[in-house]
Each structure stands twice: as structure tokens, then as C-alpha cells.
Amino acid sequence: MAAGTDSTANTMYFACYMLAKHPHIQTMIKQELEEVLGNETLPSLEHRHRLTYTEAFLREVDRFLALAPITIVRVNSDEVTIKGFKIPKGSNFFANTHNCLRDPKYFKNPNEFDPNNFIGPNGQLIFIKSYTPFGVGEFFMKKIDKIIVRFQTLGLHRCPGELLAKNEIYLFLVALVHNFSLTLVSDENEGRKELKGLIRVLHPYKVRVARRSKENYNNKFEN
């Protein structure tokens, strides 16, 4: 239950914080939503492949937050040799997810919150090998409705709730940004060490949430 609730809730909490803290990013997402959805369409999963910057923002949230800095312990069933190092059977393993997500070899600005870490030179969404917030797995490509989609296999070491969590967070945040504006009012995170635990948690913050102006807001959302 904790894995299915705390992790998703904390990711949304962090995403809202970054939207309020970086108004220029929030503006760019709003502009993209206006171009793709207009003012009369509710966001859905069908729009997701067209929302390049929004998708990059969601991935950057997972990357920069590094919700689970290390994975749960794994035990190898057989003796293996990796790059000359012999690892006996029954050894304990932890994957350092945080370091994978901050690797300067793969990310342009590893220590800054920047959705452009996932956008290529031609404005396309890029897939990065070191992006492993849900664990590790092999990549493969599949064509869906004339669109080439890149998947990462779940395997035994990836979060089984990954797809559900990603869709839930996407629908919540896109609907929120499309209909409201977030402004940071107070922040207890500046200059303070992060809270320690199995997953990363922010200190409290407050935002002001305002409805979009009527001229840019569909009547069916009005009270």
C-alpha cells in the first residue's frame, strides 16, 4: 500500500512544488497544452504523445526527485563475474538510483531541474539509458497507431505499478496546469537538508492556486 500511495502522492507533491518554483516552466507547459488541447478539450492519455515538453517535465520530476535513491535489496542466485570482479552467490545488491539519475554522462544539466535534459536538438523527446526511476530493464520499440513508442521491459526488478503511476500523475498534473495557475507563497525547503527516509520527502511549502482567466477558460469548468 505504501508503495502505491506514498510514492505517487510525494511525486505529485514535488511536481506541484517545481511548477510553482519555476513559473517559466509552468508557462511553457500551459502554452503547449493550449496548442494541443485548446480551451475546450479535457486532457486524456490520447494527447500524451503530442505533449513533448510536458512529458519531458514529468520525466525530469522523476529524475530530479529520485524518489527512491536506492532500490530494495537484491540477492544473486548464482556466482557472477562483472568487469573482472567475482561476486559470490548469495551477495546483497542495492542499485544506486540517485547516481544513475544524476550522471553527467547522460544528462546535460544533471544537478539542475531542467526538462530540456529529455529534449533533443531537434525538439524531440529523447530516451536516456540512465533514466531509471522505476528500476532497470531492457528497451524495445513498438509501433502503435503509426507512432513508434519506446518501452522499457518491466522484468523482475522494475516497479509493477509503473504504468499506473505514470498515467495517474500525468492526468492529474495536466488537468491541474491546464485549468489553474500555481504561485509559490512560502517555502521551508530553501537552505534546509532534505528529510531522510526510504523515499525522499520535501519540507512543507504553500502555493496559491488560481483559476485561469475566463477568456481562456471553458464555460463547462465554471462552478
C-alpha positions in Angstrom: 0.0 0.0 0.0 2.8 2.4 0.9 4.5 1.8 -2.5 1.2 2.6 -4.3 0.2 5.6 -2.3 3.1 7.4 -0.7 5.3 7.3 -3.8 2.6 8.7 -6.1 1.5 11.3 -3.6 5.1 12.5 -3.0 5.8 12.7 -6.7 2.7 14.9 -7.2 3.7 17.0 -4.2 7.2 17.5 -5.7 5.8 18.2 -9.2 3.5 21.0 -7.9 6.4 22.5 -6.0 8.6 22.6 -9.1 5.7 24.1 -11.1 5.3 26.9 -8.6 9.0 27.4 -8.1 9.7 27.6 -11.8 6.9 29.8 -13.4 8.7 29.9 -16.8 8.4 26.1 -16.9 4.7 26.3 -15.9 4.2 28.8 -18.7 5.8 26.6 -21.3 3.6 23.7 -20.3 0.5 25.9 -20.4 1.4 27.1 -23.9 1.9 23.5 -25.2 -1.4 22.5 -23.7 -3.1 25.4 -25.4 -1.6 24.4 -28.7 -2.6 20.7 -28.4 -5.8 20.9 -26.4 -7.2 24.4 -27.0 -9.7 25.6 -24.4 -12.5 23.2 -25.0 -10.8 19.8 -24.6 -10.2 17.8 -21.4 -6.7 16.2 -21.4 -6.6 12.5 -21.9 -4.0 9.8 -22.4 -4.5 10.1 -26.2 -2.9 13.5 -26.1 0.2 12.4 -24.3 2.4 11.6 -27.3 1.9 15.1 -28.6 2.9 16.9 -25.4 6.6 16.7 -25.8 7.6 19.4 -23.2 5.0 18.3 -20.7 6.3 14.7 -21.0 9.9 16.0 -20.5 8.8 17.8 -17.4 7.2 14.7 -15.9 10.4 12.7 -16.6 12.5 15.5 -15.1 10.3 15.3 -12.0 11.1 11.6 -11.6 14.8 12.2 -12.4 15.5 15.2 -10.1 13.4 13.9 -7.2 15.0 10.4 -7.3 12.1 9.3 -5.0 13.8 6.1 -4.1 17.6 6.9 -4.0 18.5 3.2 -3.7 16.4 0.2 -4.6 15.4 -2.6 -2.2 18.0 -5.3 -1.6 18.5 -8.0 -4.3 20.3 -11.3 -3.9 22.1 -13.1 -6.8 21.2 -16.7 -7.2 24.5 -17.6 -8.9 28.1 -16.6 -8.8 28.8 -13.9 -11.5 31.8 -12.0 -12.7 31.4 -8.4 -13.7 34.3 -6.5 -15.3 36.8 -8.8 -13.6 35.1 -8.7 -10.2 33.9 -12.1 -8.9 30.7 -11.8 -6.9 29.8 -14.9 -4.8 26.3 -16.5 -4.9 24.0 -15.0 -2.2 25.5 -11.5 -2.2 23.3 -8.5 -1.4 22.9 -5.8 -4.1 21.5 -2.3 -4.0 21.1 -0.2 -7.1 22.2 3.4 -6.7 19.2 5.0 -8.5 20.2 8.6 -7.4 23.6 8.4 -9.1 22.1 7.0 -12.3 19.7 9.9 -12.4 22.4 12.5 -11.9 25.0 11.0 -14.2 26.6 13.9 -16.3 27.5 11.3 -19.0 23.8 11.1 -19.9 22.2 14.4 -18.7 23.0 17.9 -20.0 22.3 19.6 -16.6 22.4 16.7 -14.1 22.3 18.9 -10.9 19.6 21.4 -12.1 15.9 20.9 -12.6 15.6 21.2 -16.4 13.1 19.4 -18.6 15.5 20.0 -21.5 17.5 17.1 -20.2 15.0 15.0 -22.1 14.7 17.1 -25.3 17.0 16.5 -28.2 18.5 19.1 -30.6 15.5 18.9 -33.0 12.9 19.4 -30.2 12.1 15.7 -30.0 11.7 13.7 -26.8 14.8 11.5 -26.2 15.2 8.3 -24.3 18.1 8.1 -21.9 19.6 4.8 -20.7 20.4 6.2 -17.2 16.8 7.2 -16.6 15.8 4.5 -14.1 13.4 5.9 -11.5 11.3 2.8 -11.6 14.2 0.3 -11.8 16.1 -1.3 -14.7 15.0 -3.2 -17.8 15.7 -3.7 -21.5 14.5 -1.3 -24.1 12.4 -2.2 -27.1 10.4 -0.4 -29.8 6.8 -0.9 -30.9 4.6 0.8 -33.4 1.2 1.9 -32.1 -1.2 3.8 -34.4 1.7 4.8 -36.8 3.7 6.1 -33.9 7.0 4.5 -32.8 6.8 4.1 -29.0 9.8 3.1 -26.9 9.2 0.8 -24.0 11.4 -0.5 -21.1 10.6 -4.0 -20.1 9.4 -4.5 -16.5 11.2 -7.7 -15.7 11.7 -8.7 -12.1 13.5 -5.6 -11.0 11.1 -2.9 -12.1 8.1 -1.4 -10.3 5.0 -3.3 -11.2 2.9 -0.2 -10.8 4.9 2.0 -13.1 2.4 2.3 -15.9 -0.5 3.0 -13.5 1.6 5.6 -11.5 2.8 7.4 -14.7 -0.7 7.7 -16.1 -2.2 8.8 -12.8 0.4 11.5 -12.3 0.1 12.7 -15.9 -3.7 13.0 -15.9 -3.7 14.9 -12.5 -0.9 17.3 -13.4 -2.0 18.1 -16.9 -5.6 18.8 -15.8 -4.2 20.9 -12.9 -1.9 23.1 -15.1 -4.5 23.3 -17.9 -7.1 24.8 -15.6 -5.1 26.6 -12.8 -2.0 28.6 -12.1 0.3 27.8 -9.1 2.3 30.5 -7.3 4.8 29.7 -4.5 3.8 31.6 -1.3 6.1 30.1 1.3 8.9 27.6 1.2 10.6 25.7 4.0 13.0 23.8 1.7 15.4 26.6 1.0 18.7 26.1 2.9 17.5 23.0 4.7 18.6 19.5 4.5 16.2 17.0 2.9 14.1 14.7 5.1 15.6 11.3 5.4 13.6 8.0 4.9 13.0 5.2 2.5 11.7 7.7 0.0 12.6 11.4 -0.4 10.1 13.9 1.0 10.0 17.7 0.8 9.6 20.0 3.7 6.3 21.8 3.7 5.5 24.6 1.3 2.4 26.7 0.4 1.1 27.7 -3.0 -1.6 29.9 -4.2 -3.9 28.2 -6.7 -5.9 30.5 -9.1 -8.3 29.6 -11.8 -7.4 30.6 -15.3 -9.0 33.8 -16.6 -12.5 33.5 -18.1 -11.4 34.4 -21.6 -9.1 31.4 -21.6 -11.3 29.1 -19.7 -14.1 26.9 -21.0 -17.5 27.5 -19.5 -18.1 23.9 -18.7 -15.4 24.1 -16.0 -17.1 27.0 -14.3 -18.9 26.5 -11.0 
